[in-house]
């Protein structure tokens, strides 16, 4: 019942796919070398594979695949602390010029780096008649801000 179990299962599946590919590469190399030797291609050079050698090579191949796959049992789930350290390393602080706020439908955008006198007014004063729906919303917002 923990969401980190989903992340751990994804990590384990990636390690499993990596192990499958590694086993495939070893089997490919084994077959590229073993089949020509077993077929007698290198017999003129004196390299002959006896039947017992072929069966021993097949057994060794199977054992190596099983041992390689058993290495997955050594997998340990990544701790929460390590995830937090990774997340902190990826977080970047923003400069004040990268932050903007927007209040209301017709409210102006403003940056926190500007001094309060340089900022545009948020809306019309409550004594001014509203010219549009957006202006009435702004006056309601300004009235609500005064209450706070």
C-alpha positions in Angstrom: 0.0 0.0 0.0 2.9 2.3 -0.7 3.4 4.2 -4.0 7.2 3.7 -3.7 6.4 0.0 -4.3 5.4 1.0 -7.9 8.7 2.7 -8.4 10.5 -0.3 -7.0 8.7 -2.7 -9.3 9.6 -0.5 -12.3 13.3 -0.6 -11.2 13.2 -4.4 -10.7 11.6 -4.8 -14.2 14.4 -2.7 -15.7 17.0 -4.8 -14.0 15.2 -7.9 -15.2 15.2 -6.7 -18.8 18.9 -5.9 -18.5 19.6 -9.4 -17.2 17.7 -11.0 -20.0 19.7 -9.0 -22.6 22.9 -9.9 -20.9 22.0 -13.6 -20.9 21.0 -13.2 -24.6 24.4 -11.7 -25.5 26.3 -14.5 -23.7 24.1 -17.1 -25.4 24.8 -15.5 -28.8 28.5 -15.5 -28.3 28.4 -19.1 -27.0 26.5 -20.2 -30.1 28.6 -18.2 -32.5 31.7 -20.0 -31.2 30.3 -23.4 -30.3 28.2 -24.3 -33.4 31.1 -24.0 -35.9 33.4 -26.0 -33.6 30.7 -28.7 -33.1 30.1 -28.8 -36.9 33.8 -29.5 -37.5 34.7 -26.3 -39.3 38.0 -26.1 -37.4 38.8 -29.8 -37.9 41.7 -29.1 -40.3 43.3 -27.0 -37.6 43.0 -29.8 -35.1 40.2 -28.3 -33.1 37.7 -31.1 -32.6 34.8 -31.2 -30.2 34.0 -34.5 -28.6 30.4 -35.3 -27.7 31.1 -35.2 -24.0 32.7 -31.7 -24.5 29.5 -30.5 -26.2 27.3 -31.8 -23.4 29.5 -30.2 -20.8 29.4 -26.9 -22.7 25.6 -27.1 -22.9 25.4 -27.8 -19.1 27.8 -24.9 -18.4 25.7 -22.6 -20.5 22.5 -23.5 -18.6 24.2 -23.1 -15.3 25.6 -19.7 -16.2 22.1 -18.5 -17.3 20.6 -19.7 -14.0 23.3 -18.1 -11.9 23.1 -14.9 -13.8 19.3 -14.8 -13.2 19.7 -15.6 -9.5 21.6 -12.3 -9.2 18.2 -10.6 -9.4 17.5 -12.0 -5.9 20.1 -9.6 -4.6 17.9 -6.7 -5.6 17.1 -4.3 -2.7 14.4 -1.7 -2.9 15.8 1.9 -2.9 15.2 3.7 0.3 13.0 6.7 0.7 16.0 8.8 1.9 17.9 8.1 -1.4 14.8 9.2 -3.4 14.7 12.4 -1.4 18.4 13.1 -2.0 18.0 12.5 -5.7 14.9 14.8 -5.8 16.8 17.6 -3.9 19.7 17.3 -6.4 17.3 17.8 -9.3 15.4 20.8 -7.8 16.5 24.2 -9.0 15.7 27.5 -7.3 14.0 30.1 -9.4 15.0 33.7 -9.8 12.4 36.3 -9.0 12.3 37.3 -12.7 11.1 33.8 -13.5 8.1 34.1 -11.2 4.9 35.9 -12.1 1.5 36.0 -10.5 -1.9 36.7 -12.0 -4.9 37.6 -9.9 -8.4 37.5 -11.3 -9.7 37.5 -14.9 -8.6 41.0 -15.8 -5.9 41.5 -13.1 -2.5 42.5 -14.4 0.5 40.2 -14.2 3.1 41.3 -11.7 6.5 40.2 -10.6 7.5 40.0 -7.0 10.8 41.7 -7.8 9.1 45.0 -8.6 8.7 47.5 -5.8 5.1 48.0 -4.6 4.9 51.5 -6.1 5.9 50.3 -9.6 3.1 47.7 -9.6 -0.1 48.4 -11.5 -3.3 48.6 -9.4 -5.1 45.3 -9.1 -8.5 46.7 -10.1 -10.8 49.7 -10.2 -11.8 51.3 -7.0 -15.2 50.2 -5.6 -16.6 53.8 -6.3 -16.0 53.5 -10.0 -18.8 52.0 -12.0 -17.9 48.6 -13.5 -17.4 48.7 -17.2 -17.5 45.0 -17.8 -18.0 41.7 -16.1 -14.3 41.4 -15.5 -14.2 44.8 -13.7 -17.0 43.8 -11.4 -15.1 40.6 -10.6 -12.0 42.6 -9.8 -13.9 44.9 -7.5 -15.3 41.9 -5.6 -11.8 40.5 -5.4 -10.4 43.8 -4.1 -13.2 44.0 -1.5 -12.4 40.4 -0.4 -8.7 41.3 -0.1 -9.5 44.3 2.2 -11.5 41.9 4.5 -8.5 39.7 4.9 
